Amino acid sequence: MLNAFPIVLRNDVENVIDFLSNKNFDIHPTIDQEVILSGEKLTIPGRVYFDEPKEGLGNNMTDIQQTILNCIYLRHHNGYVRQERLEKLKNNNEYFVTPFIFQLLGEYVVEIVEIINEQAKESKLRNFAQFVEENPKYWMQTESRMISYWNEYYRRLTYPNIKKYIGYEIMRKIKNEHTTIYKVRN
């Protein structure tokens, strides 16, 4: 879990891990995702399998530690837990949160993707665009997953036109932001 966050957050991550240490802390070993964040290689867990802390536990954590905890729970095996933790990150624009939210774009729970769309304001889109610049292969992989899940779960009934699918709309927004930012630089 230490490798899932930038080194500058190590002490905070260790405090969160200590907080979670009384849980049966199980990380699915086969689907970790390596990404680059501000030039630093991170390994984001595919799924974590442990219970959430009881309401109120962890209230003595700093804001940054609460954010780290929410990021960890964005990888939880239960979609309702991921959705709840995403809601808690609504106003958070820390760049280190980006790979955890971005990974949700390549998953099948449309309700979570809708929340990401609601939260995809200028600063988050800028973070996504920067993340795409650092991780072009992962961008393509995530976009392919989004299309595959649309085809499997949403194409026949809810969104027959992919251009109307919320995941596609977010990917288009990210592409537009990426093009805007990096066209200006070059």
C-alpha positions in Angstrom: 0.0 0.0 0.0 3.0 2.3 0.6 3.7 2.1 -3.1 0.3 3.4 -4.1 1.0 6.9 -3.0 3.8 9.5 -3.6 6.8 9.1 -1.3 6.1 12.6 0.2 3.0 11.1 1.8 4.8 8.1 3.3 4.2 9.1 7.0 0.5 9.8 6.4 0.1 6.5 4.5 1.8 4.6 7.4 -0.6 6.2 9.8 -3.5 5.1 7.7 -2.1 1.6 7.4 -1.7 1.5 11.2 -5.3 2.5 11.5 -6.3 -0.3 9.2 -4.0 -2.8 10.8 -6.7 -4.4 12.9 -8.5 -5.4 9.7 -7.8 -8.4 7.7 -6.0 -6.3 5.1 -6.2 -8.3 1.9 -5.2 -6.8 -1.5 -5.9 -8.7 -4.6 -2.4 -9.5 -5.9 -3.0 -10.0 -9.6 -4.5 -6.8 -10.9 -2.4 -4.0 -9.5 -1.9 -1.1 -11.9 1.4 0.6 -12.3 1.1 4.3 -13.1 3.3 7.4 -13.2 2.4 10.4 -11.1 4.6 13.5 -11.3 7.4 11.3 -12.6 7.1 8.8 -9.7 6.0 5.2 -10.3 3.1 4.1 -8.2 1.3 0.7 -7.9 -2.4 1.1 -7.4 -4.1 -2.0 -5.9 -6.7 -3.7 -8.1 -9.1 -4.6 -5.3 -8.9 -4.5 -1.5 -10.9 -6.9 0.7 -11.6 -5.7 4.2 -14.4 -4.0 6.1 -14.9 -0.3 6.4 -14.2 1.2 9.8 -17.2 1.9 12.0 -18.8 5.3 11.6 -16.7 7.9 13.5 -13.6 5.8 13.7 -10.7 7.6 12.1 -12.1 11.1 12.9 -8.8 11.9 14.5 -7.0 11.6 11.2 -5.8 14.6 9.4 -7.6 15.7 6.2 -4.8 14.2 4.1 -5.0 10.9 5.9 -8.8 10.9 5.4 -8.2 11.4 1.7 -5.7 8.6 1.6 -8.2 6.3 3.4 -10.9 7.3 0.9 -8.5 6.5 -2.0 -7.8 3.1 -0.5 -11.5 2.4 -0.3 -12.0 3.5 -3.9 -10.3 0.1 -4.6 -12.8 -1.8 -2.4 -14.5 -4.9 -3.8 -17.9 -3.5 -3.0 -19.2 -1.0 -5.5 -21.4 0.7 -2.9 -18.3 1.4 -0.7 -16.4 2.8 -3.8 -19.4 5.0 -4.6 -19.6 6.3 -1.0 -15.9 7.0 -0.8 -16.0 8.8 -4.2 -18.7 11.1 -2.8 -16.4 12.0 0.1 -13.7 13.1 -2.4 -16.2 15.5 -4.2 -14.3 18.7 -3.5 -10.8 17.2 -3.4 -8.5 18.2 -6.2 -5.2 16.7 -4.9 -3.3 15.2 -7.8 -2.4 12.0 -6.0 -6.1 11.1 -5.9 -6.3 11.1 -9.7 -5.2 7.6 -10.4 -7.7 6.1 -7.9 -10.6 8.0 -9.5 -9.3 7.5 -13.1 -9.2 3.7 -12.5 -13.0 3.8 -11.8 -13.6 5.1 -15.4 -12.5 1.7 -16.7 -15.1 -0.2 -14.5 -18.7 -1.2 -15.2 -20.6 0.6 -12.4 -22.4 3.4 -14.3 -23.6 5.1 -11.0 -19.9 5.6 -10.1 -19.1 7.0 -13.5 -22.1 9.4 -13.2 -20.6 10.7 -10.0 -17.2 11.2 -11.6 -19.0 13.2 -14.4 -20.7 15.4 -11.8 -17.3 16.0 -10.1 -15.4 16.5 -13.4 -14.9 20.2 -13.1 -12.0 22.2 -14.6 -9.4 21.3 -11.9 -10.2 17.6 -12.0 -10.2 17.6 -15.8 -6.8 19.3 -15.7 -5.5 16.5 -13.3 -7.0 13.8 -15.6 -5.3 15.5 -18.6 -1.9 15.6 -16.9 -2.4 12.0 -15.8 -3.1 10.9 -19.4 0.0 12.7 -20.6 2.0 10.7 -18.1 0.2 7.4 -18.8 -0.8 7.2 -22.4 -0.9 3.4 -22.5 -3.0 3.3 -19.4 -5.3 5.9 -21.0 -5.9 3.7 -24.0 -6.4 0.6 -21.8 -9.0 2.5 -19.7 -10.8 3.8 -22.7 -10.9 0.3 -24.2 -12.3 -1.1 -20.9 -15.0 1.7 -20.9 -16.0 0.8 -24.4 -16.1 -3.0 -23.6 -18.3 -2.4 -20.5 -20.6 -0.2 -22.5 -20.9 -2.9 -25.1 -21.5 -5.6 -22.6 -23.8 -3.9 -20.1 -25.4 -0.7 -21.5 -25.5 -0.9 -25.3 -28.6 -2.9 -25.7 -31.0 -1.1 -23.4 -29.8 2.1 -21.7 -27.3 3.7 -24.1 -27.6 2.2 -27.7 -25.4 5.1 -28.9 -22.0 5.2 -27.3 -21.7 8.9 -27.7 -24.6 9.2 -25.2 -22.9 6.9 -22.7 -21.6 8.8 -19.6 -18.2 7.1 -19.7 -17.7 8.1 -23.3 -18.7 11.7 -22.4 -16.1 11.9 -19.7 -13.4 10.4 -21.9 -14.3 13.1 -24.5 -14.0 15.8 -21.9 -10.6 14.5 -20.8 -9.4 14.3 -24.4 -10.5 17.9 -25.0 -8.8 19.1 -21.9 -5.6 17.2 -22.8 -5.7 18.6 -26.3 -6.2 22.1 -25.0 -3.4 22.0 -22.4 -0.8 20.2 -24.5 -1.5 22.0 -27.8 -0.8 25.3 -26.0 2.5 23.9 -24.7 3.7 22.7 -28.1 
